[in-house]
């Protein structure tokens, strides 16, 4: 049974930093993409960042230069380093792991609130 556990969310002031982690168990995802999404109240879930098995990354325009996605295949874990946080970054953040045959798995979500 695959399980994704997220951690690292919280309350931070504008300009601050947070590091999110998402660790998977129950399978190996080293050869598949890993992604971070976010969903603010009243808005659709959006892709924030993705990383391929080879380490290539892509980012939403709104977070380029501020967020960094990385992965540790040995730990089956994906990270999202978030710097220079803005109030508009406030959302629930979800990780998504892809697997064989198009299967994909979601984390339970971790809340990030940016406020003074």
C-alpha atoms as one frame of an Amber mdcrd trajectory, in Angstrom:
protein
   0.000   0.000   0.000   1.461   3.308  -1.106   1.467   6.147   1.376   2.766
   9.699   0.942   3.421  11.730   4.064   4.019  15.461   3.838   5.586  17.716
   6.420   7.060  21.182   6.821   4.076  23.470   6.436   3.204  26.215   8.850
   2.803  29.925   9.439   5.548  32.237   8.207   5.925  35.974   7.744   6.234
  37.508   4.287   9.799  37.159   3.069  10.356  34.043   5.133  11.205  30.497
   4.113   9.815  27.006   4.543  10.920  23.592   3.361   8.302  20.996   2.539
   9.022  17.282   2.446   7.031  14.390   1.039   8.137  10.858   1.779   6.658
   7.815   0.080   6.434   4.257   1.311   5.076   1.086  -0.196   6.763   1.393
  -3.573   9.774   2.818  -5.361   9.424   5.975  -7.426  13.015   6.676  -8.403
  12.373   6.465 -12.159   9.216   8.577 -12.199   8.447  12.287 -11.952   7.541
  13.922  -8.661   5.509  17.103  -8.362   4.210  19.719  -5.964   0.782  21.313
  -6.344  -1.065  23.875  -4.298  -4.668  24.877  -3.823  -5.849  28.116  -2.283
  -9.414  28.513  -0.991 -11.837  29.008  -3.862  -9.203  28.281  -6.492  -8.255
  25.296  -8.605  -5.301  23.123  -7.704  -2.251  24.243  -9.674   1.119  22.745
 -10.479   3.898  24.521  -8.588   6.971  22.514  -9.549   8.036  19.176 -10.971
  11.219  17.144 -11.148  11.967  14.241 -13.472  13.894  11.118 -12.577  16.924
  12.694 -14.252  16.678  15.852 -12.190  15.185  18.216 -14.756  12.874  20.721
 -13.134  10.001  22.974 -14.133   8.236  25.714 -12.198   5.126  27.820 -12.337
   5.991  31.358 -13.406   4.721  32.678 -10.078   7.387  30.800  -8.100  10.396
  30.847 -10.434  13.486  32.122  -8.686  11.938  31.648  -5.239  11.104  27.940
  -4.980  13.395  24.968  -5.568  12.250  21.383  -6.001  14.623  18.508  -5.350
  14.464  14.779  -4.749  16.307  12.053  -2.877  15.619   8.762  -4.606  17.294
   6.734  -1.891  14.761   8.134   0.562  11.814   8.157  -1.862  11.386  11.800
  -0.929  10.720  15.064  -2.734  11.377  18.499  -1.263  10.199  22.014  -1.953
  12.379  24.827  -0.652  10.321  27.997  -0.575  12.066  31.342  -0.127  10.862
  34.941  -0.243   7.358  33.794   0.548   4.442  36.059  -0.274   0.887  36.154
   1.078  -0.321  34.861  -2.286   1.661  31.668  -1.676  -0.801  30.781   1.062
  -2.406  27.446   0.161  -2.556  23.768   0.928   0.422  22.106  -0.736   0.225
  18.578  -2.112   2.866  16.237  -3.467   2.152  13.886  -6.338   4.198  10.855
  -7.290   3.834   9.167 -10.652   4.228   5.445 -11.197   3.961   2.799 -13.838
   1.053   2.781 -16.251   0.064   6.339 -15.433  -0.786   5.596 -11.851  -0.252
   8.498  -9.505  -0.523   9.110  -5.799  -1.251  12.219  -3.752  -0.128  13.312
  -0.336  -2.646  14.438   2.257  -1.657  18.089   1.971   0.169  20.486   4.251
  -0.977  24.037   4.937   1.303  26.979   4.231   0.158  30.354   5.523   2.120
  33.511   4.783   0.974  36.374   6.960   2.315  39.083   9.222
